[in-house]
Protein backbone atom coordinates (compact mmCIF):
# COMPACT_ATOMS: atom_id res chain seq x y z
CA UNK A 1 0.00 0.00 0.00
CA UNK A 2 1.54 3.32 -1.02
CA UNK A 3 0.84 6.70 0.51
CA UNK A 4 0.04 9.44 -1.95
CA UNK A 5 0.95 12.88 -0.69
CA UNK A 6 2.06 16.17 -2.14
CA UNK A 7 4.65 16.68 0.59
CA UNK A 8 8.31 16.42 -0.45
CA UNK A 9 9.91 13.07 0.21
CA UNK A 10 12.57 12.83 2.86
CA UNK A 11 15.96 12.34 1.35
CA UNK A 12 18.94 10.62 2.95
CA UNK A 13 20.92 13.89 2.90
CA UNK A 14 18.38 15.70 5.12
CA UNK A 15 19.85 16.15 8.59
CA UNK A 16 18.48 17.56 11.83
CA UNK A 17 21.18 20.25 11.59
CA UNK A 18 19.74 21.45 8.28
CA UNK A 19 16.28 21.75 9.78
CA UNK A 20 17.64 23.69 12.73
CA UNK A 21 19.40 26.13 10.43
CA UNK A 22 16.17 26.72 8.53
CA UNK A 23 14.09 27.24 11.65
CA UNK A 24 16.56 29.52 13.41
CA UNK A 25 17.73 31.36 10.30
CA UNK A 26 17.49 34.84 11.86
CA UNK A 27 17.77 33.84 15.52
CA UNK A 28 21.03 35.66 16.27
CA UNK A 29 20.30 38.70 14.12
CA UNK A 30 18.95 42.01 15.34
CA UNK A 31 15.19 42.29 14.67
CA UNK A 32 14.09 44.74 12.00
CA UNK A 33 11.71 47.51 13.02
CA UNK A 34 9.53 49.61 10.71
CA UNK A 35 7.41 52.68 11.31
CA UNK A 36 3.65 52.25 11.14
CA UNK A 37 3.54 54.86 8.37
CA UNK A 38 5.86 52.80 6.16
CA UNK A 39 3.99 49.55 6.79
CA UNK A 40 0.56 51.06 6.11
CA UNK A 41 1.79 52.85 3.00
CA UNK A 42 3.32 49.75 1.46
CA UNK A 43 0.28 47.58 2.21
CA UNK A 44 -2.03 50.23 0.72
CA UNK A 45 0.21 50.47 -2.33
CA UNK A 46 -0.44 46.82 -3.14
CA UNK A 47 -4.12 46.67 -2.15
CA UNK A 48 -4.86 49.61 -4.46
CA UNK A 49 -3.29 47.62 -7.28
CA UNK A 50 -5.62 44.64 -6.83
CA UNK A 51 -3.66 42.51 -4.36
CA UNK A 52 -5.62 40.53 -1.79
CA UNK A 53 -5.05 41.70 1.81
CA UNK A 54 -2.94 38.66 2.71
CA UNK A 55 -0.89 38.92 -0.47
CA UNK A 56 -0.35 42.65 0.10
CA UNK A 57 0.88 42.04 3.65
CA UNK A 58 3.17 39.23 2.58
CA UNK A 59 4.67 41.17 -0.32
CA UNK A 60 5.01 44.28 1.84
CA UNK A 61 6.87 42.46 4.57
CA UNK A 62 9.33 41.00 2.06
CA UNK A 63 9.95 44.39 0.44
CA UNK A 64 10.27 46.21 3.78
CA UNK A 65 12.74 43.64 5.07
CA UNK A 66 14.92 43.75 1.95
CA UNK A 67 14.83 47.55 1.74
CA UNK A 68 15.97 47.77 5.37
CA UNK A 69 18.78 45.25 4.80
CA UNK A 70 19.94 47.15 1.68
CA UNK A 71 19.56 50.56 3.42
CA UNK A 72 17.25 51.84 0.69
CA UNK A 73 14.19 53.97 1.59
CA UNK A 74 11.03 51.94 0.97
CA UNK A 75 9.34 54.83 -0.82
CA UNK A 76 12.20 54.85 -3.33
CA UNK A 77 11.56 51.17 -3.99
CA UNK A 78 7.84 51.82 -4.47
CA UNK A 79 8.59 54.61 -6.95
CA UNK A 80 10.47 52.12 -9.14
CA UNK A 81 7.48 49.73 -9.07
CA UNK A 82 4.97 52.24 -10.42
CA UNK A 83 6.13 51.73 -14.01
Secondary structure as UniProt FT lines:
FT   TURN            12..13
FT   HELIX           16..23
FT   TURN            24..28
FT   HELIX           36..47
FT   TURN            48..50
FT   HELIX           53..69
FT   TURN            70..71
FT   HELIX           74..81
//
